Amino acid sequence: MIHEYKTIQKPVENTLLKERGSKFIGFAFPINNETELKNALEKVRLEHPKATHHCYAFRMGLNGENYRANDDGEPSGSAGLPIFNQLLANEITNVLVISVRYYGGTKLGVSGLVKAYKESAKITLEETKIITKELETEIKIQFQFNQQNVIFTLLSKFDAKVLNFDADENCILTASLKTAQKESISEKLSEMQHIKYNFIE
């Protein structure tokens, strides 16, 4: 089971590469879903409406199973793929890299484009900080009022963060913890009496 993945800490914008008159402006964004992806693409298109091409690649999902490489009108495979390969080379996911090109009057040819887009993505990612994120799971626990101390002690032992807590005769608590801890906390809770719990997927 995978409990963690590598991604970038925060966005990097406007790295610059010049190649025979053409300008390549690089962007990298951490993304978690389609909405964040669309917003980031839209933002760059609005900032550079006169650019000749907005080429990009992204990977999403634990194993990068959701991905796309877009040449945006450049010859097939000459832009999106070299960008995508840089995501693979850095073993990162949940990341979008965009390279905006302003044409400078000299054609670069397919091999020149491949090289330029690869370099643009590379220098953009070199500006980012790559971090490892651990997956988290939410758990809901129901217990009696007098068991509070035991439950809170257990949660702090597993570094769980309490998200919601309704204290009544019967208490209901929601907490998030690292997915890697799921089995261990289940074992502890199932040994206790008067407790119900379930994981929220």
Secondary structure, 3 states (H helix, E strand, C coil): CCCEEEEECCCEEEEEEEECCEEEEEEEEECCCHHHHHHHHHHHHHHCCCCCEEEEEEEECCCCCEEEEECCCCCCCCCHHHHHHHHHHCCCCCEEEEEEEECCCCCCHHHHHHHHHHHHHHHHHHCCCEEEEECEEEEEEEEEHHHHHHHHHHHHHCCCEEEEEECCCEEEEEEEEEHHHHHHHHHHHHCCCCCEEEEEC
